[in-house]
Amino acid sequence: GFDSDNSSGDFSEANHKVPEMLDLDPHQSSRTGKHNGETEIQENGIKRHRTSLPAPMFSRSDFSVWSILKKCIGLELSKITMPIVFNEPLSFLQRITEYMEHIYLINKACSHADPLERMQAVAAFAVSAVASQWERTGKPFNPLLGETYELTREDLGFRFISEQVSHHPPISAFYSEGLNKDFIFHGSIYPKLKFWGKSIEAEPRGTITLELLKHNEAYTWTNPTCCVHNVIIGKLWLEQYGVVEIVNHSTGDKCVLNFKPCGLFGKELHRVEGYIQDKHRKKLCVIYGKWTECLWCTDPTTYETYKKSEKRGSEQKKKSVSEEDIKSENDEADDMPEIQDTVQFIPGSKLLWRINCRPPNSSQMYNFTSFAVSLNELEKGMEAILAPTDCRLRPDIRNMENGNMDVASREKERLEEKQRAARKERAKDEVEWHTRWFHQGTNPYTGTPDWLYSGGYFDRNFSDCPDIY
């Protein structure tokens, strides 16, 4: 994100005109007719979450990210305020919660007796965690210091709590546990942003930890780097790249996943390739696929045989490419068109994960998944039990979700000014900020600095929560 309490008046959203709303197809909208806070109950007693937002997204066609960024060359991106039209109506804390969309993969890992199958499921879970970002070029709201988000899904078997524990640098800490006491999932994320002229790169620093309690196993990893292209001109598009290493600290097994950059001709766009090895570095299986589509695994011998056969076939069809052609492709790499090809299936492979279908009107709802659509839902009676710092109660996000963009912009500026004033007051009185639900410590498996859950949130004693809204 780019929002900050150090913003300059030059970038005030109140100075920008908000464009017209897009029209939702009434036949595609799955609204229940209920008010925003109400939720239908199915006959079997399972809660039915909303399937669309209260209002469609606004068009960004009249705005240019470059018109803002060109004034900010040389500045730290985390200290730049962007017009609200570039946002999506979710806090970054809610965006983190989208890890849990494919929680069935954790359940699979818990159920497997074979450690190799457990690692395969955990690897699929790590890849699925970034899948919801596909085509999500809107930025989430930067959380205010002390902001929280909780989510309990009895139908999916987990509860989740997160807190913004630092503002500069921006650090978000989270903790989730299975309702059946079968897993613990926790970590902290510090997105380090870099502006490269044509693109913005976000390196999500921080350790992710998954503990499978039944098997007494712990896995750790970090997320790949995310990059948004064409911030100056053209259609925004997103890629993930970098090496992700998942370590099983109990068995010594390791999964190495290479999220490949799109490359000169775009042939590697979205592709993921890797392998699982044991503590003796013997390859146990190969994993391949796309983080936007699916993930497969096969044995190393089958994979190598297939690759050799594929290479022989491609060499026969290979054509010479001139230096001018290469230069032309390089010049146009940032205008990469969508690649329509799917993952080439290797016979004998096992499917580990496939992306969920999005709602039919997803493109008019910030390209949200069905899970993301439900995250800011404020159900009837929820305000009485939520912490006063919960994202659902943020007036700027709520107004943006409801289509009140002018009000949302004013509220966002008010909240940022309130945060600045509170920080100055603490500095004046020499009072140090104290986090409420997390504390600084050391990750017990990696030995690196981490933010750990202090406990007690679900006791619901919110008497000492800060007034941030």
Legacy VTK file of the C-alpha trace (Angstrom):
# vtk DataFile Version 3.0
C-alpha trace
ASCII
DATASET POLYDATA
POINTS 469 float
0.000 0.000 0.000
0.960 3.657 -0.280
-1.215 5.403 2.319
0.588 7.165 5.128
0.183 9.547 7.995
3.044 11.551 6.411
1.019 12.426 3.326
1.321 15.748 1.549
-1.608 17.969 0.689
-0.547 17.723 -2.959
-2.025 14.249 -3.098
-5.269 14.894 -1.225
-8.086 12.726 -2.546
-10.538 15.561 -2.027
-8.858 17.312 -4.988
-9.725 14.440 -7.341
-13.037 14.031 -9.089
-14.524 10.557 -8.687
-15.708 8.998 -11.961
-18.993 7.304 -12.618
-19.930 3.883 -11.299
-19.927 0.797 -13.455
-23.280 -0.884 -13.924
-23.817 -4.295 -12.446
-25.728 -6.761 -14.543
-28.878 -7.357 -12.457
-29.009 -10.933 -13.740
-25.486 -11.593 -12.475
-25.907 -9.884 -9.131
-26.615 -12.435 -6.416
-27.908 -10.049 -3.794
-30.326 -11.517 -1.317
-32.314 -8.335 -0.845
-31.152 -8.179 2.760
-29.591 -5.120 4.357
-25.794 -5.035 4.458
-25.602 -6.400 7.987
-28.022 -9.270 7.519
-27.149 -12.806 6.503
-29.418 -15.548 5.277
-29.613 -18.836 7.128
-30.024 -21.979 5.073
-32.458 -24.698 6.075
-29.646 -26.851 7.422
-28.625 -24.060 9.784
-25.400 -23.163 7.969
-24.846 -19.443 7.554
-24.953 -18.215 3.954
-22.516 -15.371 3.338
-23.172 -12.589 0.863
-22.251 -13.153 -2.755
-21.896 -9.546 -3.953
-20.871 -6.140 -2.662
-23.471 -3.455 -1.864
-22.241 -1.315 -4.794
-20.110 -1.982 -7.888
-16.582 -0.622 -8.194
-15.796 2.747 -9.737
-14.024 3.082 -13.052
-10.331 3.951 -12.777
-10.068 4.902 -16.446
-9.959 8.649 -15.688
-7.015 8.277 -13.303
-3.333 7.535 -13.814
-1.103 6.023 -11.146
1.804 7.755 -12.876
0.225 11.196 -12.335
0.771 10.591 -8.625
4.042 8.660 -8.648
5.924 11.050 -10.940
5.755 13.617 -8.114
7.188 11.103 -5.676
10.365 9.869 -7.349
12.980 9.386 -4.662
10.440 9.175 -1.826
9.706 6.079 0.221
6.546 4.573 -1.285
5.069 3.674 2.103
4.850 7.425 2.800
2.786 8.319 -0.265
-0.974 8.767 -0.205
-2.808 7.556 -3.298
-6.334 8.668 -4.333
-8.937 6.333 -2.920
-10.086 5.335 -6.405
-7.002 3.092 -6.657
-8.045 1.191 -3.522
-10.261 -1.824 -3.025
-12.704 -1.810 -0.074
-10.624 -4.078 2.155
-7.914 -3.433 4.714
-4.565 -5.162 4.252
-5.437 -7.133 7.400
-8.476 -8.542 5.581
-6.332 -9.255 2.531
-4.029 -11.374 4.735
-7.074 -13.349 5.871
-7.467 -14.604 2.299
-4.769 -17.139 3.167
-7.623 -19.109 4.710
-9.688 -19.401 1.523
-8.115 -22.784 0.754
-8.035 -24.057 4.335
-9.119 -27.477 3.082
-5.452 -27.947 2.113
-4.442 -27.597 5.772
-7.130 -30.124 6.644
-5.673 -32.454 4.001
-2.212 -32.057 5.473
-3.547 -32.874 8.935
-5.256 -36.030 7.649
-2.269 -37.545 5.795
-0.111 -40.138 7.575
2.705 -39.820 5.005
5.032 -36.808 5.620
5.575 -36.422 1.850
1.834 -36.041 1.261
1.675 -33.558 4.114
4.417 -31.459 2.531
2.623 -31.593 -0.827
-0.556 -30.240 0.781
1.386 -27.511 2.618
3.133 -26.512 -0.625
-0.239 -26.262 -2.364
-1.515 -24.130 0.521
1.457 -21.752 0.212
0.802 -21.317 -3.529
-2.971 -20.931 -3.067
-2.338 -18.075 -0.637
-1.219 -15.788 -3.480
-3.801 -17.011 -6.015
-6.459 -14.532 -4.868
-4.171 -11.662 -5.990
-4.625 -12.596 -9.652
-6.021 -9.517 -11.466
-6.361 -7.689 -8.122
-4.618 -4.461 -9.141
-6.502 -2.367 -6.585
-4.502 -1.733 -3.415
-5.941 -2.565 0.012
-6.233 0.169 2.632
-3.170 0.498 4.822
-4.225 -0.502 8.362
-4.121 2.151 11.057
-1.799 1.493 13.991
-3.738 -0.727 16.400
-6.316 -1.780 13.798
-7.518 -5.386 14.083
-9.526 -7.917 12.147
-11.128 -11.115 13.352
-12.866 -13.857 11.431
-14.499 -16.996 12.757
-15.789 -19.494 10.198
-17.362 -22.478 11.905
-18.242 -23.941 8.505
-14.542 -23.948 7.557
-13.271 -24.812 11.033
-11.018 -21.882 11.978
-10.795 -18.535 13.698
-8.391 -15.740 12.808
-7.120 -12.544 14.450
-4.698 -9.924 13.103
-3.352 -6.589 14.324
-1.364 -3.734 12.814
1.572 -3.743 15.221
3.735 -1.070 13.567
3.074 1.851 11.239
6.626 2.791 10.181
7.636 0.290 9.000
4.140 -1.132 8.338
3.955 -4.573 9.986
0.851 -6.762 10.209
0.780 -9.753 12.561
-1.752 -12.583 12.409
-2.719 -15.769 14.236
-5.200 -18.481 13.284
-6.151 -21.767 14.864
-8.336 -24.721 13.976
-11.563 -24.979 15.946
-10.726 -28.668 16.375
-7.295 -27.764 17.802
-5.586 -29.460 14.852
-3.413 -26.598 13.560
-1.954 -23.175 14.349
-1.085 -20.734 11.566
0.697 -17.476 12.349
3.150 -14.904 11.052
3.926 -11.270 10.343
4.235 -9.425 7.041
6.271 -6.323 6.289
5.711 -5.355 2.620
8.848 -3.617 1.353
7.952 -1.516 -1.697
10.195 -0.484 -4.590
9.319 1.756 -7.535
11.185 0.846 -10.733
9.672 3.477 -13.050
7.348 1.215 -15.058
6.508 -1.135 -12.208
6.000 -1.350 -8.454
7.551 -4.288 -6.619
6.326 -5.492 -3.218
8.594 -7.841 -1.300
6.513 -9.339 1.539
9.130 -9.780 4.220
8.233 -11.812 7.273
8.007 -15.455 8.295
4.908 -17.613 7.815
4.543 -20.581 10.209
2.136 -23.507 10.063
2.015 -26.007 12.914
0.249 -29.358 12.470
-0.414 -30.250 16.098
-1.448 -33.881 15.572
1.846 -34.650 13.811
3.967 -32.340 15.990
5.284 -30.666 12.836
6.088 -27.055 11.996
6.576 -25.569 8.516
7.958 -22.099 7.758
8.284 -20.074 4.553
8.167 -16.574 3.083
5.968 -15.354 0.235
7.193 -14.576 -3.303
7.683 -11.036 -4.563
4.671 -9.368 -6.186
5.090 -6.874 -9.031
2.496 -4.604 -10.688
3.443 -3.566 -14.241
2.365 -0.683 -16.497
1.890 1.934 -13.759
2.782 4.655 -16.299
0.676 3.624 -19.290
-1.229 0.565 -20.460
-3.247 -2.084 -18.686
-2.034 -2.975 -15.204
-0.959 -6.577 -14.846
0.538 -8.538 -11.992
3.121 -11.276 -11.581
4.684 -13.180 -8.686
8.306 -14.260 -8.773
11.079 -15.502 -6.531
12.047 -18.684 -4.720
9.919 -19.905 -1.819
11.464 -22.461 0.523
9.131 -24.412 2.803
10.965 -26.209 5.599
9.563 -29.022 7.747
11.485 -28.437 10.971
10.535 -31.851 12.341
11.636 -34.126 9.474
14.169 -31.912 7.692
12.192 -32.182 4.441
12.216 -29.084 2.243
10.088 -27.876 -0.644
11.694 -25.385 -3.038
9.235 -23.537 -5.292
10.396 -21.237 -8.086
7.781 -18.632 -9.043
9.132 -17.780 -12.474
9.210 -14.233 -13.891
7.379 -13.923 -17.202
10.618 -13.808 -19.189
11.475 -12.172 -22.476
8.637 -13.714 -24.486
6.163 -14.160 -21.630
6.251 -17.959 -21.832
6.936 -18.358 -18.103
4.199 -16.001 -16.882
2.470 -17.361 -13.741
4.465 -20.611 -13.827
5.624 -22.379 -10.680
8.151 -25.212 -10.665
9.870 -26.915 -7.773
10.571 -30.076 -5.883
10.421 -31.703 -2.459
13.598 -33.172 -1.026
14.338 -35.088 2.169
16.955 -34.171 4.776
19.586 -35.989 2.684
18.716 -33.771 -0.322
17.197 -36.637 -2.271
14.410 -35.396 -4.563
11.138 -37.088 -3.624
8.806 -35.430 -6.128
8.532 -32.553 -8.589
5.827 -29.877 -8.402
4.689 -27.816 -11.381
1.778 -25.612 -12.438
0.600 -22.004 -12.342
-0.278 -19.972 -9.268
-3.268 -18.610 -11.209
-4.600 -22.018 -12.159
-3.490 -25.300 -10.585
-0.635 -27.296 -9.112
0.442 -30.863 -9.923
3.128 -33.239 -8.683
4.884 -36.231 -10.181
7.975 -38.349 -9.506
11.351 -36.904 -10.604
12.089 -39.632 -13.165
8.792 -39.107 -15.010
9.311 -35.358 -14.967
12.863 -35.518 -16.368
11.824 -37.971 -19.091
8.973 -35.682 -20.118
11.215 -32.593 -20.152
13.815 -34.305 -22.343
11.111 -35.376 -24.774
9.653 -31.866 -24.807
13.079 -30.333 -25.404
13.755 -32.605 -28.380
10.389 -31.667 -29.877
10.920 -27.936 -29.389
14.409 -28.029 -30.933
12.958 -29.520 -34.108
10.455 -26.667 -34.365
12.869 -23.959 -33.259
13.221 -20.951 -35.579
15.998 -18.382 -35.666
15.296 -15.036 -33.985
17.048 -11.853 -35.122
18.586 -9.332 -32.722
15.944 -6.805 -33.820
13.154 -9.211 -32.825
14.726 -9.740 -29.402
15.126 -5.988 -28.877
11.494 -5.409 -29.877
10.256 -8.057 -27.442
12.386 -6.563 -24.674
10.990 -3.072 -25.291
7.430 -4.373 -25.070
7.912 -6.707 -22.083
6.080 -4.315 -19.756
3.020 -4.406 -22.038
2.742 -8.175 -21.733
-0.616 -9.468 -23.023
-2.527 -12.103 -21.115
-1.147 -15.588 -21.766
-4.023 -17.948 -22.493
-2.215 -21.294 -22.512
-2.880 -23.699 -19.657
-0.583 -25.992 -17.715
0.792 -28.850 -19.807
-0.264 -32.009 -17.981
2.372 -34.701 -17.503
0.769 -38.190 -17.565
0.748 -39.815 -14.144
0.700 -36.515 -12.227
-1.411 -35.945 -9.124
-3.512 -32.799 -8.751
-2.627 -30.911 -5.547
-4.761 -27.796 -5.933
-6.998 -25.961 -8.382
-8.111 -22.330 -8.119
-11.723 -21.622 -7.189
-14.062 -20.142 -9.776
-14.835 -16.496 -9.135
-18.338 -15.017 -9.026
-19.739 -14.132 -12.467
-19.725 -10.412 -11.572
-16.225 -10.508 -10.020
-14.776 -8.024 -12.551
-17.233 -5.410 -11.286
-16.355 -6.201 -7.668
-12.596 -5.464 -7.742
-11.958 -9.027 -9.030
-12.803 -10.407 -5.587
-13.191 -14.108 -4.961
-16.339 -15.313 -3.212
-14.333 -15.531 0.000
-13.070 -11.947 -0.342
-16.600 -10.650 -0.988
-17.651 -11.877 2.461
-14.730 -10.433 4.459
-16.133 -6.966 5.148
-19.678 -8.181 5.725
-21.104 -6.650 8.903
-23.724 -9.038 10.168
-26.600 -8.039 12.419
-25.515 -7.844 16.055
-21.818 -8.098 15.211
-20.969 -4.544 16.313
-21.842 -5.466 19.899
-19.152 -8.170 20.074
-16.415 -6.879 17.744
-13.374 -5.054 19.061
-13.812 -1.301 18.414
-10.632 -1.476 16.303
-12.013 -4.045 13.821
-11.702 -3.219 10.091
-15.427 -3.684 9.553
-16.008 -0.544 11.601
-13.666 1.677 9.536
-15.876 4.390 8.019
-13.703 4.985 4.933
-13.729 1.326 3.880
-17.431 0.978 4.685
-18.362 4.043 2.640
-16.241 2.933 -0.302
-17.900 -0.481 -0.228
-21.300 1.244 -0.286
-20.291 3.429 -3.239
-19.998 6.697 -1.276
-16.590 7.635 -2.661
-16.562 11.313 -1.660
-17.460 10.453 1.931
-14.907 7.634 1.927
-12.158 10.043 0.793
-13.010 12.553 3.526
-13.146 9.831 6.170
-9.803 8.426 5.061
-8.169 11.846 5.414
-9.818 12.341 8.817
-8.526 8.992 10.096
-5.008 9.708 8.858
-5.044 13.140 10.508
-6.322 11.575 13.749
-3.476 9.062 13.601
-0.918 11.838 13.054
-2.302 13.830 15.982
-2.226 10.784 18.264
1.389 10.098 17.337
2.389 13.702 18.068
0.585 13.558 21.409
2.442 10.393 22.396
5.760 11.980 21.378
4.952 15.080 23.412
4.152 13.044 26.523
6.967 10.563 25.792
4.482 7.712 25.816
5.434 4.563 23.911
2.865 2.725 21.802
1.962 -0.726 23.117
0.436 -3.432 20.948
-2.638 -5.161 22.377
-2.738 -8.730 21.050
0.784 -9.448 19.776
4.296 -8.977 21.150
7.789 -8.996 19.683
9.685 -12.221 20.139
11.643 -14.917 18.342
10.206 -17.494 15.991
10.746 -20.797 17.844
11.659 -22.652 14.628
13.768 -20.193 12.635
15.283 -18.191 15.488
14.507 -14.962 13.612
12.606 -11.945 15.038
8.848 -12.385 14.808
5.568 -11.116 16.213
3.832 -13.678 18.402
0.208 -13.866 19.536
-0.192 -12.911 23.209
-3.587 -14.634 23.532
-6.799 -13.483 25.142
-8.511 -11.826 22.179
-11.488 -14.165 22.158
-12.117 -13.476 25.871
-13.514 -10.228 24.438
-12.206 -7.806 27.033
-11.857 -4.752 24.815
-11.927 -2.103 27.558
-8.378 -0.912 26.884
-8.498 -0.854 23.088
-7.381 2.450 21.493
-9.844 4.838 19.858
-8.569 4.905 16.284
-11.764 5.577 14.295
LINES 1 470
469 0 1 2 3 4 5 6 7 8 9 10 11 12 13 14 15 16 17 18 19 20 21 22 23 24 25 26 27 28 29 30 31 32 33 34 35 36 37 38 39 40 41 42 43 44 45 46 47 48 49 50 51 52 53 54 55 56 57 58 59 60 61 62 63 64 65 66 67 68 69 70 71 72 73 74 75 76 77 78 79 80 81 82 83 84 85 86 87 88 89 90 91 92 93 94 95 96 97 98 99 100 101 102 103 104 105 106 107 108 109 110 111 112 113 114 115 116 117 118 119 120 121 122 123 124 125 126 127 128 129 130 131 132 133 134 135 136 137 138 139 140 141 142 143 144 145 146 147 148 149 150 151 152 153 154 155 156 157 158 159 160 161 162 163 164 165 166 167 168 169 170 171 172 173 174 175 176 177 178 179 180 181 182 183 184 185 186 187 188 189 190 191 192 193 194 195 196 197 198 199 200 201 202 203 204 205 206 207 208 209 210 211 212 213 214 215 216 217 218 219 220 221 222 223 224 225 226 227 228 229 230 231 232 233 234 235 236 237 238 239 240 241 242 243 244 245 246 247 248 249 250 251 252 253 254 255 256 257 258 259 260 261 262 263 264 265 266 267 268 269 270 271 272 273 274 275 276 277 278 279 280 281 282 283 284 285 286 287 288 289 290 291 292 293 294 295 296 297 298 299 300 301 302 303 304 305 306 307 308 309 310 311 312 313 314 315 316 317 318 319 320 321 322 323 324 325 326 327 328 329 330 331 332 333 334 335 336 337 338 339 340 341 342 343 344 345 346 347 348 349 350 351 352 353 354 355 356 357 358 359 360 361 362 363 364 365 366 367 368 369 370 371 372 373 374 375 376 377 378 379 380 381 382 383 384 385 386 387 388 389 390 391 392 393 394 395 396 397 398 399 400 401 402 403 404 405 406 407 408 409 410 411 412 413 414 415 416 417 418 419 420 421 422 423 424 425 426 427 428 429 430 431 432 433 434 435 436 437 438 439 440 441 442 443 444 445 446 447 448 449 450 451 452 453 454 455 456 457 458 459 460 461 462 463 464 465 466 467 468
